[in-house]
Amino acid sequence: MKKKLGLIFGGMSTENEVSVMSANSILKNLDKNKYEIFPIYISKSGEWYQYDNLENIEIHEDMKKIENIMEYLQKLDVLFPVLHGAYGEDGTIQGLFEMIEKPYVGCGVLASTIGMDKVYAKVIFDKANISQAPYIYLEKYKDNYKYIDKEFNKTIMTLDESVDLVAKEIGFPVFTKPSNSGSSVGVNKAENKEQLKEHIQYAGKFDKKILVEKGIQGKEVECAVLGNENVIASCVGEIKPADEFYSYDAKYQNEDSKTIIPANLDEEVSNKIKKLAVKAFEAIDGKGLSRVDFFVEDKTNQIYINEINTLPGFTKISMYPKLFEAEGIQYNELLDKLIDLAQE
């Protein structure tokens, strides 16, 4: 008997369109002989729709709205959320699945929440003794900002004072990031104080929590992990962004961005990255899958963890499936493994 699989995509985040691209790739690679597929689209305003075309996903106005979401989900055997960003990757929808006791692909509530919040992921990685680039954590506070130190003491500062603190503590260049955002949305590189002021304010449009990290001169690499208990790591891949860094445009809109699989690294460095990827995944209590991103500094070969992505992209150009393909696990086989892990 075929498994009734709910493929849930779209969502209320800034990554709605990326999610649709991922879901389209997954739909085309799922074994229709194994699964009875129920595609479900969540609009940017949070409405749920049935999607009937099993060949291709193109969002249109004639989709049938799901009136009773709980009842609809209850008839399914397993759920496959392909929701990037807020309300899909941050533990919220995972909590809904837990409440209705349905198995689902990917990390649970805690790991999803930590993975989505870059600041709190850093706290866990610090505890796990995984090296990270120096960083400053700021919070928007009325017309000012709060600086939160490593012991979570809070100091209210003006924007100028915050910028001066960054310049003094970690220097330039730096990257500014909203703490809760994906696909590099809201991320910018600052080379001086004026740029940093502008970029802190911009990041604050996406989240009140803002991360400012020292830029590392080196390779940007990624490693995929798979499993619940006996976690395996893929080979390591390198990102060669067309832009100055791997921005949203560089990821999805600039065909000059390149990926090198496997990355051109010493075997010892690659093996260390693979071990650190598994360690980071287990440190946040990960399950199913994640992609762990690192920097390898040019001069020293020092490895710094950048972030963990608990629901990585599954588009035709995405690193997660490509990394495991290099290990001999084909896309459709990878999907089967993830669904089996969900039910495990």
Buried (B, 14 or more C-beta within 10 A) or exposed (E): EEEBBBBBBBBBBBBBBBBBBBBBBBBBBBEEEBBEBBBBBBBEEEBBBEBEEBEEBEBEEEBEEBEEBEEBBEEBBBBBBBBBBBBBBBBBBBEBBEEBEBBBBBBBBBBBBBBBBBBBBBBBBEEBEBBBBBBBBBBBEEEBBBBBEEEEEEEEBEBEBBBBBBBEEBEBBBBBBBBBBBBBBBBBBBEEBEBBBEBBBBBBEBBBBBBBBBBBEBBBBBBBBBBEEEBBBBBBBBBEBBBEBBBBEBBBEEEEBEBBBBBEBEEEBBEBBBEBBBBBBBBBBBBBBBBBBBBBBEEEBBBBBBBBBBBBBBBBBBBBBBBBBBBEBEBBBBBBBBBEBBEE
